[in-house]
Amino acid sequence: MSASSFLKALRAEGLTVVEVGDWRDHNRNHKGPWGPVNGVMIHHTVTRGSAATVEICRKGHESLPGPLCHGVITKDGRVHLVGYGRANHAGLGDDDVLRAVVAEKALPRDNEANTDGNRHFYGFECENLGDGDDPWPAAQLEAIERAAAAVCRHHGWNERSVIGHLEWQPGKVDPRGFTMASMRERIRDRLK
């Protein structure tokens, strides 16, 4: 979908969307293709403070240039759009997981990192320390559900097209503090 369609889909799902800078043209497309896009990946940021989190996800850092996702979901439930196109969020992951996402089947255990996920997934970074203690406010969880559902609805995907980073790349733990199974149930119910 186009950047304009992405924005429209998020707003149609009832989200409060904040457009950050040149987000429509801010991407890593010069490093490789974006697409075919097959799913949505959810992350936690390991940061505190909405403004700082959005800035880090937009700009990245010395060893990992931004954008680090397409949208940052802050604790207040707002979605801050920081990029559109290829983003540095998924990294290498398991080709068996990608096949399951495409087929909308149950996910196998991720046991290898042989496939470019930045090419295949929309990414939402969610403001949270990721320590298992930092709370996930109801507004933020609802925004994660709505954002993922908006993308799925546009593409005609079901909830099995939404995964956590921990289900894609061995050794990753995000998002920590809720289960992706429970989030997929919420997304399934919203898509009905």
Salt bridges, closest charged atoms under 4 A:
GLU13 OE1 - ARG153 NE 2.91
GLU13 OE2 - ARG190 NH1 3.87
GLU19 OE2 - ARG11 NH2 3.54
GLU19 OE1 - ARG24 NH2 3.50
ASP22 OD1 - ARG58 NH2 3.09
GLU55 OE2 - LYS59 NZ 2.83
ASP76 OD2 - ARG78 NE 2.75
ASP95 OD2 - ARG99 NH2 3.35
ASP96 OD1 - ARG99 NH2 2.43
ASP116 OD2 - ARG86 NH2 2.82
ASP134 OD1 - LYS75 NZ 3.28
GLU142 OE2 - ARG146 NE 2.70
GLU145 OE1 - ARG186 NE 2.71
GLU145 OE2 - ARG190 NE 2.66
GLU167 OE2 - ARG184 NH2 2.78
ASP174 OD2 - HIS43 ND1 3.28
ASP174 OD1 - HIS165 ND1 3.19
ASP189 OD1 - ARG188 NH2 3.16
